[in-house]
Amino acid sequence: MTVTIVGSQLGDEGKGALVDLWGGDADVVVRYQGGDNAGHTVVEGGEEYALSLVPSGAVRDKVGVLGNGCVVNPRTLFDELDTLRERGLDPDVRVARRAHVILPYHRRLDGIEEEAKSDSDLAAGTTGRGIGPTYEDKAGRRGVRVGDLLDPDVLRDRLEYVVPQKRALIEDVFGLEAGDECDVDALHEEFAAIGERLADEDMTVNSSDFLHEQREAGRNVMFEGAQGTSIDIDHGIYPYVTSSNPTAGGAAVGTGVGPTVVGQGEVVGVVKAYLSRVGTGPLPTELVGEDEELADFIREKGGEFGTVTGRPRRIGWLDVPMLRHAARTNGFTGIAVNHVDVLAGLDEVQVGHAYELDGETLESMPATTEEWGRCEPVLREFEPWPEVDWSAVAEEGYSAIPDAAREYLEYVEEQVDAPVYAIGVGPDRAETVVRTNPWE
């Protein structure tokens, strides 16, 4: 069986906690897109693990796979693996040979290009990790793949073709000085050695074959998406998007399993009970102006600072048209709603139920970001719920959630036409109210 975990909003929904929770019944956890820009925090027994590339299941002794849809920074990969081992874990992570490699020139160009956009409205709030430039090279058929690192001759051929282009871009287009990131010999030496380590530790796989074998053996496979639906490059708020497909369809393309495999399993959308966003771009339900103090309170209480960047996230009320769009794009069979506890004790709780645009009421996101930016939220107010002992709520179950919070959850169920499988009432795995196990 398969379970696919998808972000329903703009990323930062708490997907790692759900992967960690339900990953206990999985045998293999697969990342299908993104790179080390995808910060996810897992709390296990009071221990916090901040990961950006290694699949969340590594904390629970599951086989982790970085699929062909990922872009892989080997430096980050081995740093994270070594850190987990130093903390007493024994992660088993495989990397698809078809996955593309983030090289130092990608990171350099990412920073240069974002700086060039910084005075315009096109700045995407990139993490500067080289994700976008790596996907650009993938689409441009000039990328270096993990499999290339295993053959020093092939690796040199690839580098000798692409590095002069990067040097010219840095020096002739941007007027800057290229450094070691454009030294073919140095790059070859470092990344050929990385290829040797990958081979010595038997870490590389043909993702499609490996996952087929796992499923044939009767093992449960969980697909872990990074970021969120509304920053999907095809279905999100372009150009303020990531460079890959976090939506459920990406699980098939990014791993080499068929779409019927994903479609016959469970697709669970993870929802944060309010909205957060790192970076620029429109945000119709954003709490600004007179509501900035409320936004600060939610930000501090919810720990709304980027896992990778540390940047404070923008805060808004739950955007329901965004959720409807995500439900239709992904085909959710269920949802998980996190951070319900963060909204406890407020004087008011609202949601953006719909949009008003040019005198028309819209129940889903418009196709262009320019139109979305002109949308005014149609707010619906809910009765606030009190602070309670959320650890006790997690132990007692759904009936212990305050009535007003249950009304809020049932409203969300109705709007996305999918049942709430789980409710996050705290950061630890144990602080989750589970109504349905998607594996059962």
KAMOTA-V45009 format. One record per backbone hydrogen bond with DSSP energy under -1.0 kcal/mol. NH is the residue of the N-H (numbers start at 0). CO is the residue of the C=O. E is the energy in kcal/mol with one decimal. If there is no record, write none. Layout:
# KAMOTA-V45009
nh/co/e
NH/CO/E
NH/CO/E
This chain:
# KAMOTA-V45009
nh/co/e
2/220/-1.6
3/265/-2.9
4/222/-3.0
5/267/-2.6
7/269/-2.2
17/13/-1.1
18/14/-2.7
19/15/-2.5
20/16/-2.3
21/17/-2.8
22/18/-1.6
24/21/-1.7
25/22/-1.0
26/219/-2.4
27/219/-1.8
28/62/-2.9
29/221/-3.3
30/64/-2.8
31/223/-1.2
37/34/-1.4
38/36/-1.3
39/50/-3.0
41/48/-2.7
43/46/-3.1
46/43/-2.2
48/41/-3.2
50/39/-2.8
57/54/-2.1
58/55/-1.9
59/56/-1.6
60/57/-1.2
61/56/-1.9
62/26/-1.7
63/91/-3.1
64/28/-2.3
65/93/-2.4
66/30/-2.9
68/253/-2.3
69/66/-1.8
70/33/-2.1
71/99/-3.1
76/72/-2.4
77/73/-2.5
78/74/-2.1
79/75/-2.7
80/76/-2.4
81/77/-2.7
82/78/-2.2
83/79/-2.4
84/80/-2.2
85/81/-2.2
86/82/-1.2
87/84/-1.7
88/83/-2.5
93/63/-3.4
94/202/-2.8
95/65/-2.8
96/204/-2.7
98/95/-1.3
99/69/-1.3
100/143/-3.3
101/71/-2.5
105/102/-1.5
106/102/-1.3
107/103/-2.1
108/104/-2.3
109/105/-2.2
110/106/-1.9
111/107/-2.1
112/108/-2.9
113/109/-2.1
114/110/-2.0
115/111/-2.0
116/112/-1.3
119/116/-2.5
133/129/-1.5
134/130/-2.3
135/131/-2.4
136/132/-2.0
137/133/-2.0
138/134/-2.5
139/135/-2.1
140/137/-1.2
141/136/-2.6
145/98/-2.9
146/96/-2.5
147/144/-1.2
148/145/-1.0
150/147/-1.2
154/150/-2.6
155/151/-2.2
156/152/-2.1
157/153/-2.5
158/154/-2.5
159/155/-2.9
160/156/-1.3
161/157/-2.2
162/158/-2.6
165/161/-1.7
166/162/-2.7
167/163/-2.2
168/164/-2.0
169/165/-2.5
170/166/-2.8
171/167/-2.5
172/167/-1.1
173/168/-1.8
175/169/-2.5
181/178/-2.1
182/179/-1.9
186/182/-2.6
187/183/-2.8
188/184/-2.4
189/185/-2.3
190/186/-2.7
191/187/-2.1
192/188/-1.5
193/189/-1.6
194/190/-1.9
195/191/-1.9
196/192/-2.0
197/193/-2.7
198/194/-2.2
199/195/-3.0
200/196/-2.4
201/198/-1.3
202/197/-2.6
204/94/-2.2
209/205/-3.0
210/206/-2.6
211/207/-2.0
212/208/-2.5
213/209/-2.1
214/210/-2.4
215/211/-2.6
216/212/-1.6
217/214/-1.8
218/213/-2.4
220/0/-2.5
221/27/-3.1
222/2/-2.6
223/29/-3.8
224/4/-2.2
228/6/-1.9
229/8/-2.5
230/227/-1.9
231/228/-1.8
232/243/-2.1
235/231/-2.1
236/229/-2.6
237/235/-2.0
239/236/-2.3
240/238/-1.7
241/230/-3.0
249/246/-1.9
250/247/-1.5
252/248/-1.6
253/249/-3.0
254/251/-1.1
255/251/-2.1
260/257/-1.1
261/257/-1.3
262/258/-2.8
263/259/-1.6
264/261/-1.2
265/1/-2.1
267/3/-2.9
268/333/-2.2
269/5/-3.1
270/335/-3.4
272/337/-2.3
274/315/-3.0
276/313/-1.7
285/282/-2.3
286/314/-3.0
290/287/-2.1
291/288/-1.7
294/290/-2.2
295/291/-2.5
296/292/-2.0
297/293/-2.4
298/294/-2.7
299/295/-2.5
300/296/-2.5
301/297/-2.8
303/298/-2.7
304/302/-2.2
305/310/-2.7
309/305/-1.6
312/303/-2.6
313/276/-3.7
315/274/-2.6
316/284/-2.0
319/351/-2.3
322/318/-1.3
323/319/-2.6
324/320/-2.2
325/321/-2.2
326/322/-2.6
327/323/-2.0
328/324/-2.2
329/325/-2.3
330/326/-2.1
332/266/-2.9
333/266/-1.3
334/418/-2.4
335/268/-2.4
336/421/-2.5
337/270/-3.3
339/423/-1.7
343/340/-1.1
344/384/-3.2
345/342/-1.3
350/379/-2.0
351/317/-3.4
352/350/-1.1
352/377/-2.2
353/377/-1.2
354/361/-2.7
355/375/-2.5
356/359/-2.9
359/356/-1.9
361/354/-2.6
371/367/-2.1
372/368/-2.5
374/371/-1.3
375/355/-2.2
377/353/-3.3
379/350/-2.6
381/348/-3.2
389/387/-1.4
392/388/-1.9
393/389/-2.5
394/390/-1.5
395/391/-2.5
396/392/-2.8
399/396/-1.8
400/397/-1.7
405/401/-2.2
406/402/-2.3
407/403/-1.8
408/404/-2.4
409/405/-2.6
410/406/-1.8
411/407/-1.9
412/408/-2.4
413/409/-2.0
414/410/-2.1
415/411/-2.0
416/412/-1.2
417/412/-1.4
420/334/-3.5
422/432/-2.3
423/336/-2.7
424/430/-2.6
428/42/-1.1
430/427/-1.8
432/422/-3.0
434/420/-3.2
435/420/-2.0
439/436/-2.1
